[in-house]
Amino acid sequence: MGHYAAIWDHKAAIEVTKDWNGIDQVVLRNPRGASVRVSLHGGQVTSWRNDRGEELLFTSSKAIFKPPKAMRGGIPICFPQFGNCGSLEQHGFARNKIWSIDENPPPLHPNDSLGKSLVDLLLKPSDEDLKCWPRCFEFRLRVSLAADGKLTLISRIRNINGKPFHFSFAYHTYLSVSDISEVRIEGLETLDYLDNLCQRKRFTEQGDAITFESEVDRVYLSSPNVIAVLDHERKRTYVIRKEGLPGLVWNPWEKKAKAMLDFGDDEYKQMLCVDGAIIEKPITLKPGEEWTGRLELGVVPSSFCDEG
């Protein structure tokens, strides 16, 4: 790892270890004891812990930790599609490929590296990928952990030659919550969404917050840069900041949870997906163009927010 040492802040800590399948994973730490784990299988964040060692991301106890299956939990990267359409596997192939550590990452804004423990990953299409999706791309992913425990993911996707291509994308973020019935989302009020449970009909969000009493599967057509997920029982709030990424909110509830092989029957109570996602209006990249999608996750005490 000495080769990479020059790009880390001197207080940052980074370690490369093997996971249960012998695949490399990168562990990031900050001086206060928070940590992030990123698997090179899928470029997937599999763990994000605060300075007390509490896990902030949900992973199913029934998750299948074996390629080519993507792990149920953490933050899978969905590219070049979200959902199940066409000839590609559900949610695209990026989450099932082995990524590499990027030895020559392009420079980003100083705020995206200063005082942070970080790793840059790279995915390029294999011959197999080009057969099923014949587009030449470079996908660079930076995962960083700040001194205050915030987790940031920055994706840069470039069309490196050939013709224009289109893609969908998602940071499919599984948050760990105490009890879904005690959780509320603020920041999506008055926004339009497509309801996947009602033949994708368009609705406008009513009320001052989203609460959960049954299955939810909504694609928001736009969303603010900041969303708050309040967990009353744990007295903490996830603050989600994103750029250029509308959203998706999903909880399978009881019936669908029981139908998923890699999901515990009652685990829907302990999770909530709030994604930064490009679904309805795919991105088009001309040759040489690059798209950037940024997601920042932080946690604050719930007293920070009005719980009225």
C-alpha positions as CSV (number, residue, x, y, z in Angstrom):
1,M,0.0,0.0,0.0
2,G,3.0,2.3,0.2
3,H,2.4,3.4,-3.4
4,Y,-0.9,4.9,-2.4
5,A,0.3,6.5,0.8
6,A,1.0,9.9,-0.8
7,I,-2.6,10.6,-1.6
8,W,-3.9,10.0,1.9
9,D,-4.0,12.7,4.6
10,H,-1.5,11.7,7.3
11,K,-4.2,11.1,9.9
12,A,-6.2,8.9,7.6
13,A,-6.0,5.1,7.9
14,I,-6.5,2.6,5.1
15,E,-6.1,-1.1,5.1
16,V,-6.6,-3.8,2.4
17,T,-7.8,-7.2,3.7
18,K,-9.5,-10.2,2.3
19,D,-13.2,-10.9,2.8
20,W,-14.9,-14.3,3.4
21,N,-14.5,-15.1,-0.3
22,G,-10.8,-14.1,-0.5
23,I,-11.7,-11.0,-2.4
24,D,-9.9,-7.7,-1.5
25,Q,-11.8,-5.2,0.6
26,V,-10.7,-1.8,1.7
27,V,-11.2,-0.6,5.3
28,L,-11.2,3.1,5.9
29,R,-10.9,4.6,9.4
30,N,-10.9,8.1,10.9
31,P,-9.1,9.3,14.1
32,R,-12.3,9.1,16.1
33,G,-12.8,5.4,15.4
34,A,-15.5,5.4,12.7
35,S,-15.0,3.0,9.8
36,V,-16.1,2.0,6.3
37,R,-15.6,-1.2,4.4
38,V,-15.7,-1.3,0.7
39,S,-15.6,-4.6,-1.2
40,L,-13.9,-4.8,-4.6
41,H,-16.7,-7.2,-5.5
42,G,-19.1,-4.6,-6.9
43,G,-17.4,-1.6,-5.4
44,Q,-20.0,-2.1,-2.7
45,V,-19.8,-0.4,0.7
46,T,-20.6,-3.2,3.0
47,S,-20.2,-1.5,6.4
48,W,-20.3,2.1,7.8
49,R,-19.8,2.4,11.5
50,N,-19.9,5.5,13.7
51,D,-17.2,6.3,16.3
52,R,-19.0,4.1,18.9
53,G,-18.8,1.1,16.5
54,E,-22.5,1.1,15.8
55,E,-23.4,-0.2,12.3
56,L,-25.4,2.4,10.3
57,L,-26.1,0.3,7.2
58,F,-28.4,-2.7,7.0
59,T,-27.3,-6.1,5.8
60,S,-29.7,-9.1,5.8
61,S,-28.8,-12.0,8.0
62,K,-29.8,-14.1,5.0
63,A,-27.6,-12.2,2.6
64,I,-25.7,-14.4,0.1
65,F,-22.0,-13.5,0.3
66,K,-20.9,-15.2,-2.8
67,P,-20.2,-13.9,-6.4
68,P,-21.9,-13.5,-8.8
69,K,-24.7,-12.7,-6.4
70,A,-24.7,-9.1,-5.1
71,M,-25.0,-8.9,-1.3
72,R,-28.4,-7.9,0.1
73,G,-27.5,-4.7,2.1
74,G,-24.9,-2.0,2.3
75,I,-24.7,0.3,-0.7
76,P,-24.7,-1.7,-4.0
77,I,-23.9,0.3,-7.1
78,C,-26.5,-0.2,-9.8
79,F,-25.2,0.5,-13.3
80,P,-25.9,0.6,-16.3
81,Q,-29.5,0.0,-15.3
82,F,-31.8,0.0,-12.3
83,G,-34.5,-2.5,-12.2
84,N,-35.1,-5.5,-14.5
85,C,-35.4,-4.6,-18.2
86,G,-33.8,-5.8,-21.4
87,S,-31.1,-8.4,-21.6
88,L,-29.0,-7.3,-18.6
89,E,-29.3,-8.7,-15.2
90,Q,-31.4,-6.9,-12.6
91,H,-29.8,-3.6,-11.5
92,G,-27.0,-4.0,-14.1
93,F,-23.6,-5.7,-13.9
94,A,-21.4,-3.3,-12.0
95,R,-22.5,-4.7,-8.6
96,N,-21.3,-8.2,-9.6
97,K,-17.9,-7.3,-11.1
98,I,-14.5,-7.2,-9.5
99,W,-13.3,-3.6,-9.4
100,S,-9.6,-2.5,-9.1
101,I,-8.0,0.1,-7.0
102,D,-7.4,3.1,-9.2
103,E,-3.7,3.9,-9.1
104,N,-4.0,7.1,-11.1
105,P,-7.3,8.8,-10.1
106,P,-8.1,12.1,-11.8
107,P,-8.0,15.1,-9.4
108,L,-11.2,16.1,-7.7
109,H,-12.0,19.2,-5.7
110,P,-9.7,19.5,-2.7
111,N,-12.8,19.2,-0.4
112,D,-13.3,15.7,-1.7
113,S,-9.9,14.5,-0.3
114,L,-8.7,16.9,2.4
115,G,-8.6,15.3,5.9
116,K,-10.4,12.2,4.6
117,S,-9.5,8.5,4.5
118,L,-10.4,7.5,1.0
119,V,-10.0,4.9,-1.8
120,D,-10.5,5.3,-5.6
121,L,-11.9,2.3,-7.4
122,L,-12.1,1.7,-11.2
123,L,-14.3,-0.5,-13.4
124,K,-13.8,-1.0,-17.1
125,P,-15.9,-3.3,-19.3
126,S,-14.6,-6.8,-19.8
127,D,-15.0,-8.6,-23.2
128,E,-18.0,-10.4,-21.6
129,D,-19.6,-7.1,-20.6
130,L,-19.1,-5.7,-24.1
131,K,-21.0,-8.6,-25.6
132,C,-24.1,-7.9,-23.6
133,W,-23.7,-4.1,-23.4
134,P,-21.4,-2.9,-26.2
135,R,-20.4,0.5,-24.8
136,C,-16.8,1.5,-23.8
137,F,-16.8,3.3,-20.4
138,E,-14.6,4.0,-17.4
139,F,-16.4,4.1,-14.1
140,R,-14.4,5.7,-11.3
141,L,-15.7,5.5,-7.7
142,R,-14.3,7.5,-4.8
143,V,-15.4,6.4,-1.3
144,S,-14.3,8.6,1.5
145,L,-14.7,8.8,5.3
146,A,-14.4,12.3,6.9
147,A,-13.1,13.2,10.4
148,D,-16.8,13.8,11.4
149,G,-17.8,10.3,10.2
150,K,-19.6,11.4,7.0
151,L,-19.5,8.8,4.2
152,T,-19.2,10.2,0.7
153,L,-19.4,8.3,-2.6
154,I,-18.5,10.1,-5.9
155,S,-19.1,8.3,-9.2
156,R,-17.6,9.5,-12.4
157,I,-18.7,7.6,-15.6
158,R,-17.0,8.5,-18.9
159,N,-17.8,7.5,-22.4
160,I,-14.2,6.8,-23.7
161,N,-15.0,6.2,-27.4
162,G,-17.5,5.2,-29.9
163,K,-21.2,6.3,-30.0
164,P,-23.4,8.0,-27.4
165,F,-24.9,5.7,-24.8
166,H,-27.6,5.9,-22.2
167,F,-27.6,4.5,-18.7
168,S,-29.5,4.4,-15.4
169,F,-27.8,4.5,-12.0
170,A,-28.4,4.1,-8.3
171,Y,-26.7,4.1,-5.0
172,H,-29.0,1.5,-3.6
173,T,-28.6,2.6,0.1
174,Y,-29.8,0.2,2.8
175,L,-30.1,2.2,6.1
176,S,-30.3,0.4,9.4
177,V,-33.3,1.6,11.5
178,S,-34.6,0.6,14.9
179,D,-38.3,0.1,13.8
180,I,-39.7,1.1,10.4
181,S,-43.0,2.2,12.0
182,E,-41.0,4.7,14.1
183,V,-39.2,6.3,11.2
184,R,-40.1,9.4,9.2
185,I,-38.5,11.0,6.1
186,E,-38.5,14.8,5.8
187,G,-37.6,16.7,2.7
188,L,-39.8,15.0,0.1
189,E,-43.0,17.0,0.8
190,T,-45.0,18.3,-2.2
191,L,-42.8,16.3,-4.7
192,D,-44.2,14.1,-7.5
193,Y,-43.4,10.4,-7.5
194,L,-44.3,7.3,-9.5
195,D,-45.8,4.5,-7.4
196,N,-44.6,1.1,-8.4
197,L,-47.4,-0.4,-6.4
198,C,-50.0,1.4,-8.5
199,Q,-48.9,0.7,-12.1
200,R,-46.4,3.5,-11.8
201,K,-49.1,6.2,-11.6
202,R,-47.9,9.7,-10.7
203,F,-48.8,11.2,-7.4
204,T,-47.8,14.2,-5.3
205,E,-46.4,13.7,-1.9
206,Q,-48.9,14.9,0.8
207,G,-48.3,15.7,4.4
208,D,-45.2,17.1,6.1
209,A,-43.3,13.8,6.3
210,I,-43.3,10.2,5.0
211,T,-44.1,7.5,7.6
212,F,-44.4,3.8,7.1
213,E,-47.4,1.5,7.7
214,S,-47.2,-0.8,4.7
215,E,-45.0,-1.6,1.6
216,V,-43.5,1.5,-0.1
217,D,-41.9,1.5,-3.5
218,R,-41.7,5.1,-5.0
219,V,-39.6,6.7,-7.6
220,Y,-39.3,10.5,-7.0
221,L,-39.0,12.5,-10.2
222,S,-36.9,15.2,-8.6
223,S,-35.7,15.6,-5.0
224,P,-34.0,18.2,-2.9
225,N,-30.3,18.1,-2.2
226,V,-30.9,17.3,1.5
227,I,-33.2,14.6,2.9
228,A,-33.5,13.7,6.6
229,V,-34.4,10.2,7.9
230,L,-35.5,10.4,11.5
231,D,-35.2,7.4,13.7
232,H,-37.0,8.3,16.9
233,E,-36.1,5.2,18.9
234,R,-32.4,5.6,18.4
235,K,-32.7,9.4,18.6
236,R,-30.6,9.9,15.5
237,T,-31.2,11.3,12.1
238,Y,-29.5,10.3,8.8
239,V,-28.8,13.4,6.7
240,I,-28.6,12.5,3.0
241,R,-27.0,15.0,0.6
242,K,-26.9,14.4,-3.1
243,E,-26.2,16.1,-6.3
244,G,-27.9,15.4,-9.6
245,L,-29.7,12.3,-8.2
246,P,-33.5,12.1,-7.7
247,G,-34.5,9.4,-5.4
248,L,-36.2,6.1,-4.6
249,V,-37.8,5.0,-1.3
250,W,-38.4,1.3,-0.7
251,N,-39.4,-1.0,2.1
252,P,-40.7,-4.5,1.0
253,W,-42.9,-5.0,4.2
254,E,-44.0,-8.4,5.4
255,K,-45.3,-10.2,2.3
256,K,-42.4,-9.4,-0.1
257,A,-39.9,-9.9,2.7
258,K,-41.0,-13.5,3.1
259,A,-40.8,-14.1,-0.7
260,M,-37.1,-13.1,-0.9
261,L,-34.6,-15.9,-0.3
262,D,-31.8,-13.6,0.8
263,F,-34.0,-11.5,3.2
264,G,-35.2,-12.4,6.7
265,D,-39.0,-12.6,7.2
266,D,-39.1,-9.8,9.8
267,E,-36.1,-7.8,8.7
268,Y,-38.2,-5.2,6.8
269,K,-38.7,-3.7,10.3
270,Q,-35.0,-2.9,10.6
271,M,-34.2,-1.4,7.2
272,L,-35.2,1.4,4.8
273,C,-33.8,2.1,1.3
274,V,-33.5,5.8,0.4
275,D,-31.6,5.8,-2.9
276,G,-29.9,8.5,-4.9
277,A,-30.9,7.2,-8.3
278,I,-31.3,8.1,-12.0
279,I,-34.2,5.9,-13.1
280,E,-36.9,7.8,-15.1
281,K,-34.7,10.0,-17.2
282,P,-31.5,8.1,-18.1
283,I,-28.2,9.9,-18.6
284,T,-26.9,10.3,-22.2
285,L,-23.1,10.6,-22.6
286,K,-21.6,11.6,-25.9
287,P,-18.1,10.3,-26.7
288,G,-15.6,11.9,-24.3
289,E,-18.3,13.2,-21.9
290,E,-18.4,12.4,-18.2
291,W,-21.2,12.3,-15.7
292,T,-20.7,12.8,-11.9
293,G,-23.1,11.6,-9.2
294,R,-22.4,12.4,-5.5
295,L,-23.9,11.1,-2.4
296,E,-23.0,12.1,1.2
297,L,-24.4,10.4,4.3
298,G,-24.1,11.8,7.8
299,V,-25.7,11.1,11.2
300,V,-26.7,13.7,13.7
301,P,-28.7,13.5,17.0
302,S,-32.4,13.8,16.4
303,S,-32.6,16.8,18.6
304,F,-31.0,18.5,15.7
305,C,-34.3,18.3,13.8
306,D,-37.8,19.4,14.8
307,E,-39.6,16.2,15.9
308,G,-42.9,17.9,16.1
